[in-house]
């Protein structure tokens, strides 16, 4: 299945929250889009499917947190299982993307932005999702540019 037209939705599966990020319609930039409670997604994919429909999402990117060695640990296998469940129900392609260290990058950016600790906890998952989405968008843009 090829990428559908529309925005790209990224999911950063944290242990407590799932960070969300959306691309602009032209798929050039990623913006944080809040988060969902992780426990909601264990029961149902409906919150994600609702976002896909409401935001006219053409592709979903699920962060796959590989170990620094490049191997798949428990968190990566969890992301793979979630992506497989989502593929069965989503009306668009679902891709996995290596998201190693995106939370660390998001934490650094928020610290540099002098964001208070309580606010950082609230926005870090969405910021990490935006970082992983931007890296996916940048890679896809390079892929498209080199094939034309």
N, C-alpha and C positions, 0 to 999 in steps of 0.2 A: 504494500500500500504506500503510495507516495504522499508527501505532505499535501494537506488540503489548503485551500486559500483561507486567509484569516489570520488572526493573532496566534501567538504561541503562548501557551500556559506552562510555567515551570513549577514543579513541586519539589520542595526540599523536605524530605521526611525526617523530622526530628523525633526524639523519643517522646516528647510531650506535645509539640505543635508541628504542623505541616506548614512551612513557609510557602507563600504563593507569590508569583511574579507573572506579569503579562507583558508581551511585546506591544509596540505600537502596531497599527494596521500594516505598515510597510515592512515590518520585521527588522527594524534598524536598531531600536533601543529597548531595553528592559526596564520596567518600573516595578518596585515592590507593590504587592497587592494584598497585604494582610496575611492572615493565617487561619487555619482551621485546627480545632482540637484533634489531636491524633486519635483519641478514643472514638470520635465520630466515624472516622474512616475504617476503623476495625469492624464496625457494625455494618456500614453501608458506603457505597461509592457515590450515593446521591448528591452530597454537597459538591463534589468535583464535577459530576455530570451536569448539575445545575449551572455551574460557572462556565463550563464548556458551551452550553446552549446560550446563556445570557450574553457572553462576551464574544460569541461567534469565533470560537477557537478552532483553528485548522490543524494544530499539532500540539501534543502534550509532551513535555520533556520531564522525565522523572530522574532526579538526582540519584546516582549510584555511588555511594561512598566507599570506594575501594580503599584497601589498606595502603600505606605508603609504599609497600613492596609491589603494589599493583594487583595483588591477589584479592579475591572476594571474601570478605569476612561475613559475620552474621548480619550486619547492617546492610551490606550490599545484597546479600541473598534476600533479605526482607524487602528491599526496594525492587528486586527482580520479580518477586512473588506479587507485590502490589501492582507493578506494571502489567504483569500477565493478567491479573484480575481486571484491571482497567481496560486492557485491549479487548477483552470479551464484551464490554459494554459501551465503550466510547465510540462515537460516530466519526472518529478521526484517528490518525496514526498516533502511537505512543512510543516514544524513543527513550532509551536510557542514556544518561550522560555522566561521565566521571565528574564527581563534585568534590574530590579531595581538597580539603583545606578552605572551602568556601566560607565556612562559619568563622574560621580564623581570620580570613580576609575581611569579612563583614565586621567582626569585633574590632579589628584595627581601625577600619574606616569610621566606625561609630565613636571609638575613643578619640581619634584625631578630630572628629567633629564635635568633641566635648559633650556627647550625649550622656545624660545621667544614667546611672546603673539601672534604676527601675525602668526607665524608658528603653534602654538597650535590650533588656530581657523581653520586652514587648515587641520590638521590631527586628531583632537579630535574625529570626528565621526567614522573614520576608526579604531582608537585605541579602542573606545568603542565597535565597532563591533567585534574586535579581542578578547576583554575580554569576551564578551557574547559567542562567538564561542568556546573559550577555555573552558569555564564552561560547555557548552553543550558537547564538546568532552570528557572532563573528566568524566562527568556523564555517557555518552554512553559507555566509556571504562570500568567503574565500573560495568555497567549493563551487558556488554558482559562477563567480567571476572567472575562475580558471577553466570552466567548461564552456564558456562562451567565446 
